[in-house]
Amino acid sequence: MIKKNNAPIRRDNTTKTNATGKTGVKNKRKSPKKPFVKRQDPKVTPIAEGNIRIIPLGGVEEVGQNMTVVEYGDDILVFDCGFQFVSEETPGIDYIIPNTKYLEQNKHKIRALIITHGHLDHIAAIPYIIHEIGNPPIYAGNIATLLIKKRMTEFPHLAEIDIKTVKPKEKLRLGKLGIKFFEVAHSIPDSMGVSVETPHGNIVISGDYKLEHVNEVPTQKEYDNWGEIGKDNNLLFISDSTNAEMQGFSIPEKYIQSNIEEIIKNASGRLIIGAFASQFHRLISIIEMAEKYNKKVVLEGRSIKTNLEIAKIAGLLIPKEGTLIQAKDMNQFPPDRILVLATGAQGEEFAALMRMANKKHKFIQLNKRDTVVLSSSVVPGNEISVRKLMDNLYRHDLKIIHYKVSDIHSGGHGRQGELMWAAKMVGAKYFMPSYGNHSMLKVHAQAAKENGIVKEENIVVPDNGSIIEIQEKGTVMKIIKEKAPSNVIMVDGFSIGDMQEVVIRDRQTLAQDGIFVVIATIDLKTGKLRKSPDIISRGFVYLRESQEMLQQSRNLVKKTVEDDAKGMKPIDFDIIKKDITDNIGRFLLKKTDKRPIVIPVVLGV
């Protein structure tokens, strides 16, 4: 559907399946000049009077794509609006965003979009979603506000958003719901949890968090923040589960920074530090340490430059004049005075670190005097790319320090000990783990039960689209039978749409088994082939070494076409193409143990 505000094109592709299970895509790419009718999704039964409805639209079957809905009466509050980075399972897709059809159907009830913090898995989908849900006001902390505004500049065609900056302990009244913000420790400044005040008790949403602690004893600041929330009548606690599978407490960030400082202090050559651009506190502390030891800092990577520019605007980073230099000016200083802060510690192909490792960086050529610090853990799914990065780095005979050999990284998510402490402080009647894969949620739920935090019958582990209702004045919580639309929405180039299982499956098949195109020309009068079928193959077999199989394929196509066309008046091309797909598919599987996509092209002359 084309939006009047020229928002990104949204699409709903429909598919046509033949008897073989092979499918073709209709309307694969919609022209911006031709609006089309969107498929109507069934509406969920309206919420009953007095009930509270909680719907996770993303973030409970994956890490990322976070969005949670709280609904009461005529009011809906939406929490976070992030995307999920894609994997090998979704080739060619840029990223995945939450399905907002439930919100689109109820946009008249949406009072606000509330952002817990500024990481991409909580804010990056805003340009694709905000106008679809009625462009409600956005409430966010200072850093998140700056990051959202920066991201919106990449979408100049969109209507202006209404964003308001809020602080911890601030209270708002949105419709009949009250909300208050509380500070949480995370790897980005201005991270907050939110407590939603309802007539039956509060819904406490943690956002991403960990605890500041000394030897696994939370600081007084944590006792004050969480203790203040714990004084309320808390009905439900929705808590971060990302590190729930890890026992104990996370490594304090101060300890990590101390170890990194020792490395910076003692570096005898150039120091290249690869880090997450989202780790604001760490990036800022590294620059401050570099100044302490009279080093020059080179920033390499767009996201690091962007985030540190935001930090300067927010007043969190005030570098001394001359601290930050360009890569092209590095040779003006001794190697031991150079610190490079770079993106790409996850082995991203075009990121700064990989370009250095592959000798493709314009200004930085690595040598054996360099030390590379990978100040990040390996994100699940990136193991191969990180190994490739390390292999290529080691070809320069340099030294690598990573989290497995030194405590130089701690994530922004609390481990099980921290999560249990926070849950006990909140003291809610009901508990819902969130922000993680299903296994993480299940482990978190089990820990809450085994530690006596909450009774088993008061725990719910949802899927995306699950509708959790708190009924009978807060005495009953359950997942109802209906679900909000939750099929995956993907951003593919400039268009947005439902996950096309056919398209993704075909892309995977093309990558694994290739394509086999058969072109046959039929004499419409006789039903015979005019000539031997042409065959085009890509990514399947090497044709020059498979002549016997190709000739057998041609013979099979000839027999299939002529058997089908015999006595057929008029010739039904759909039947012929279906049978070619069936017969050739089975033949190639038998011969090669592969299932290439078979595309028959049948012409009548």
N, C-alpha and C positions, 0 to 999 in steps of 0.2 A: 504494500500500500504506500502510495506517495504521500508524504507529509507536507503540509503547507509550510512548515518551517524548514523544509529541505533536510530533514533528519536523515540518517543513513537508511538506505532501502531495506525494508523488512520483507522477507519472502516466506512463503509456505509452499514448498514444492510438493507436488503429488506424484505418485509413481504408478507404473503399470507393470504388472507381473505376468509373465507367461508361464506355461506349464513346466518349464525347466527350472523355475526359480530365478532365472535371469531377469533382470529388470532394467527398464530404461527410465530416464528422468524426463518428465515433461516440465516445461517452463523452468529449466535449470537456472537461467539467468534472466531476470525480469528487466525489460527495458524501462528506463526511468520515464519514458514517454507514455507508457501504457499501464495505467493502474489496473490492479486485479482484485478480485474478491477474496478476502481471507477466509480460510476454513473456520467455521464457527465451532468453538470448543464448548462442550456442555458446561453449564453453570453449576457451581456447587451450591447446595442448599444454603440459604441465608442463615446467619448465626441467630440462635434463639436469644430472646431477651434474658439478660442476666448472666449469660455465658461469656467466658473469655476464650478466645481462639488464638493459638500460636501455630504459625506455619513456617517451617524452614524451607525456603525456596532454593537454597543452595548452601553448601558448606557442611553437610552432614553425611555425604557419601564420598567426599573428596577433601583435599586440602586446598582451599581457595573457593572462589565463586560464592562468597558469603553473602547471604541475605536472609533476614528473619522478619516475620510479620507478627505483630501483636494487634488483635482486633477486639474491641468491646463496643457493643451497641452500634452507633453510627460513626465510630472513630477507628481509623487504622493508622498505626505507626509502623514505619519500615526502618529496619536497622541494617545498615551497610549495603553496599552495592558493588561487589567486586567481581573480578574475572578469575578464571582458572587457566593457567598455561597448559598448552596441549601436549600430547604425547604421540608416540608412534601409532597409537590406535586411531588417531584423527589426522591422517596425512593431509597436508594442504590447507588446514584450518589455522587461522591466526590465534584465536582463543575462544573460550567458552564462557557464556554469561548466564545468569539465572533466567529461568522462565517466568515472565511477569504477567501471564495471561489472567491469573486470578486478580492481580492488582489492576490491570487494565479494565476488567469487568466491574471493579469497585473503586475506580479512581476518584469518584465523588466523595468517598469516605476518607481518603488519605489526607492526614493532617501534616505530616512531615516525613522526610527522610533524615535519619539520624546516623551520623558516622562516628564510630568508636575511635578510629585512628586512621592515619594516612597511607597505609600500605596498599599496594595495588589490588591485593585480593579482597580489599574492603572498599575501594573507591573507583577502580578503573573502568567499571561498566557504566558509570553515571552518564557519559555522553550518549550511550546507546539506549538507555532506559528512561532517563528522567522525563523526557517529553512524552513518552509512551504512557506514563502513569500520571499525567496531568501537570507536570512541572511543579511539584509541591516545594515548599521551602526546605532548605537543607540546613541542618544544625551540625557543626563540627568544631573541633578544637582549632587552635591557631595554625599549627603546621599542616593539619589536614586541609584546612580552608585554603591555604596558599597552594598546596599541591593540586587540589581540585581546580582552582582557578587557572593554574598553569596548564593542567591537562585540557581544560576547556578551550584554551587558545588554539589547540590543534584542530578544533572543530568550529571555525569562525562562522559557518553557515547556520549554526544552531541559535535558537532564541536564547536570550540571557537567562541565567539561572538566578534564583533568589537564595543566597547563602548567608548564613548568620554565624558568627563566631561565639562559642560558649566556653565556659571554664568549669573546672571541677567545683562541686558544691553549689553550682548554679541550678535553680529550679525553674521549670516552665509549666504552663498549663496549656495543653493542646487538646481542644475539645473537652471531653469529660475526663481525660486522662492527665495525670500529673507526672512529670519526669524530673529526676535529678541526676546529676552527673557526679561521678567520683573518680579520683585519680587511681590509675593502675600502672605498675612498672612494666615496660615493654621496651623494645629496641628502637622505638621512635618516640620523640617527645610528644607531649600533649595526648597520650593515650588515656582513654577513659572507659569505665564501665557505666552502665545506665540502669537506674531503677525506675520502673514504671508503676505508678501508684494506681491501683484499681480499687473498687469498693470492697473486694474480697481479700485483698492483700497485694503485695508488691511482686512484680516480675523482675528479677534481677538478671541483667545480661552482662556478662563479664567482659566481652571483647577479648582480644588476645592479651594475655598477662603472664607474668612470672612474679616472684617475690624478691625484694631486696632482703638479704639475710646475712647473718654472720654465724658461720658454723651451724647452719640449718636452724637458726633462731631468727625469725622475722624481726625486722627493725621496728622501732617504736612508730615510725611513720606508717608501716603496714598495719600495725595494730590499730592506729587511729583511723586510717581510711576504711578498712574492712569492718572494724568495730562499730563505726558510725552507721554503716549499712546494716549491720547485724542487729541494731536496736529496733529496727522496723518490723512490722508484721509481714514477713517475707513468705510468699506463697510458693514461688517457683524460682529455682536457680538454674540459669542456662550458662554452662561453663565451658571454657576452652579445653579441648581434648588433644591438641596436637602432640604433646609430649607425654600423654597419659601412660604410655607403655614403658616409660623410663622410671625406674625407682628413685626414691630419695629426692634431693633438691638439685637444682641446676647450679652450675659453677657461677659464682657472682661475677658480674661484668667488671667490677673493680679489680678482681684477681686476673682476669683476662687482659685488661689494659696494663696491669703491672708487668705481665710477661711480655707483652708486645713492646713496652717501653724498654725493657732490658735488651731486646733484639735491636731496637732502633739505636740505643745507646752504644752497643758494641759492634755494629755493622762496620766492616772495614772496607766495603765496596758499595756499589749501588744497592739499594734495597727496593724491591718491587713487592708491594703488598696488594694481594687480590682480596677484595671484600665485597659483601653485599652492599649495593648502593642504599638499601633500605635501613642499614644499621647506622642511623644518624649519630647516635652517641659515640660509636666507635670511630667513625670517620672524623668527627670533630676532635676527639681526644688524640688521634694519630697526628693530626695537623698541629695541635698544641704541643705534643711531644717533639715533633720535628723542630718546632721553633725553639723549644727548650735546649735542644742539642745542636742548634745552629745549622739546620739542614734546609734545603730547598725542596719544595713539594711540586711534583708534576701530576696533574689530574688527567687521567686517561679513561675515557668512557662517558658517553652522553648522560647516562643516568646519574653517575657520580657528580658530574658538573652541575646538573640540574638541581639535585638534592642539596648540594653544598651552597648553591646560589640561594635556594629557599632558606637554608640555615642562616645565611648572612642577612637576608631580609628580615628574618624573625629575631635577629640579634643574638642568636646562639653561637655564631662564629664571627669573630672579628680578627681576621688574620693580620699579622704585621705587614707593613709595606715591604714587598720584595720576597715574601715567603712563597707565594704561588708563582711559578714560572711556566713558560711554555716548553714543550718537549724539544723544540728546535734550539732552545738556548741551554740545554743541559751541559753541553761540552765546555761552557764557559766556567764550570765549577768542578772541583775535584770529585771523583766518583763517590767518595765516602760522605759527601755532603748532599747527595741526591737521594730523595725518596719518591718513588712513583706509586701513586694510589690508583689502582686500576680495576676495571670491571672484568668479568670473565672467569671467575674462580670456579664456575660450574662447567667450564669447557665449551661455552657458546662459540660457535664457529667464527663469527665475525667480531667478537668482543676483543678488547685491547690485549688481554693476556695471550689469547690464541694467536693473534696476529704477530705478537712478539715471538712466540714459540715457533711459528711457522716462517719466520724471517720475512714477514710481509709488512712490518711496521715501518713507516716512513722515516722515523727519527731514532727509534730505540732498537739497537742490535745487541742481543744478549751475549755475555761472555762468562768465563769460569769464575770471575771475581764477584759476580752478582749473587745476591741471595733473594729467593722468591719465597714470600710468606703467603700461604693460602689460609686466610683468616675466615674460614667458613667451613661448615660440614658439607657433606655430599647430599644434595637433595635427592630423595628416592626417584629413580628413573634416569638420573644423570651419571650413573656410575661409569658407563662406557666413555662418555665424552670427557669426564674428569680424568680417567685413566689415559685417554689419548692426549690430553693437555699435559699431564705429568710426563708421559713418554717423550713428547716433543720438547718439553722444557729441559729434561735431563740430557738431551742430545747436545745441549750447550755446555755440559760439564759444570753446571752451577749447583748451588746448594738450595734445597727446598725444605721448608719447614711447614708442616701441616698439622691439623688438629689431632692426628693419631700419634704424633711423636711429641707434641707439646700442647699445653692448655692455652691455645690462642683463639679459641672460639667457644662461645656459649650462645645458644639461640635465645629468642625472645619469648619462649613459651615455658611455663612452669612444668616441672616434672611431678610425678604422682604425689610426693610428699607435700609439695606446695599447693596442689589442687585440693587435697584433702583438708589442709589447714584452712584454705579460703572457704570451702564448702561448709566447714564446721562453724566458721565465723559468721557466715550468712545465715545459717540455721533455717533454711527454707523447708517447708513441708514436702514439696515435690522437687524432683531433680531431673534435668535433661542435659546430657552431655552434647556438645556441639563442636564445630570447627575441627573436622578431621574425617578420616576414612571410617567406615563402619567398625572395623576392628579396634580402632582407637576409642571410639565411643563405647563399645562393649567393655573394653578393659576399664575405662573410666567408671562406667556404671557398676561393674563388679567391685571395684575398689571402694566406691561410695557405700555399697551394701556391706562389704566385709569389714569396713572400718566403722560401721554403725552410724554413718552420717544420715542415712535415710532408709526407710523400709523398702524392700524389694518392690512391693505393690505400688509404691509412690515414685518409681523410676520409669521413665519412658525413653526408649532409644529410637529416634525417628529416621525416616528416609526423606529425601527431598520431596516436597509436596505433601508429606503427612500432615494431617490436620489434627492437632492436639486440642482438646477442649477441656476446660475446667468448668465444671457444672455444679448445680445445686449449692450455690453460694460458697464455692471453694472446697466442698467436701468430696468431690469426685473428679479425677483426672483420667482421661482415656483418649486413645486414638480412634477417631470415628472411621466408618467404612469408606466414606468418600475421600478423594485426594484432589488437591489442587493440581492443575497441569504442571508437569515436571519434566517432560521430555526435554532433552538438552537443546539449548539454543547456541548456535555457533556464529562467530564473526568470520566471514570468508571474504577477504578483500573489502569491498565497499558494501556488501550486502549481509543481512542478518536473517537467520531463519531457523526453523526446527531442524534438529539433527536428521540429515538425510541418510538413513542407514544404508540405502542402496548406493549412494554416492561414496560414502566412506568404505563400504565393503568392496566396491569396484576399484577404488584407489588402492586398497590393500592388496587386492588380487593382482592388479597391474604391477605393483611393486614386487610381489612374490613370484607370480607365474606368467606375467606378460599378457599379450593380446594376439589373437589369431583371426585375421580378417579373410573371409571367403567372398570372392566376387564372381557371380555366375550370371550368364546372359541366356535367357530362354527365348526360343522361337515361339511366339504366341500362337502360331498356326499349328505347329506340330507337337509342341510341348517338349521338344528336344533341346539340349544345350547347343548354342551356336558355335562354341569353342570350348576348349579345356578351361576349367575354372582358374582364375588368378588367385594367388594366396600371398598375403602380406603378414609378416610376423615381426613383433618387436618384444624383446625381453623374454622370449619363450625358448626357442632353440635356434642354433646356428643353421640356417637353411642350407648352406652349401654342403654341410655334413649330414643332412637329413633328407636327401633326395628320395630315397625309397619310401620313407614315411609320408613325404609330401605327395608323391604319386598315388599312394594308397588313399590319402585324404581326397585327392582330386577324383579318384574313381568312386569313392564313397559319396561325395557330393553329387557326382553325375547320376549315380544310381538313385539317390534320395530324390533329386529334382525330377528325374524322368518317371520314377515310380509314382510320385505324388501327382505330377501333371497329367499322367495318362488318363484320358477320359474326363479331365476336369474342364468344364466350360461354364463360366470363364475361369481362368487360372487364379487360384487364391494364394497370393504371395505370402500372406501371414502364416498360413499352414506350412508352406514350403520353408520359410525362414525358421520357423519353430523346429521343424524336423531336422534341418541342417544343424541348428544349434545343439539339439539333443544328440544326434548321431555322431557328429564330429567331436563334441565334448566328451562322450563316452570313449570314443576311439583314442583321442589324445591322452586321456587319463590312463587308459590301459597301456598305451605305448610308452608314456613318459613319466607317469605318476604325478603329473601336474594338471592343474585346472585353469588354463588361460581363459580370459574372456573371449568367447567366440562371437564375432560379429558377422552375420551373413548379409551380404548386399546382393539382392536378386533384381535383375533388370529384365524387362520384357521388350522384345524387338519384333 
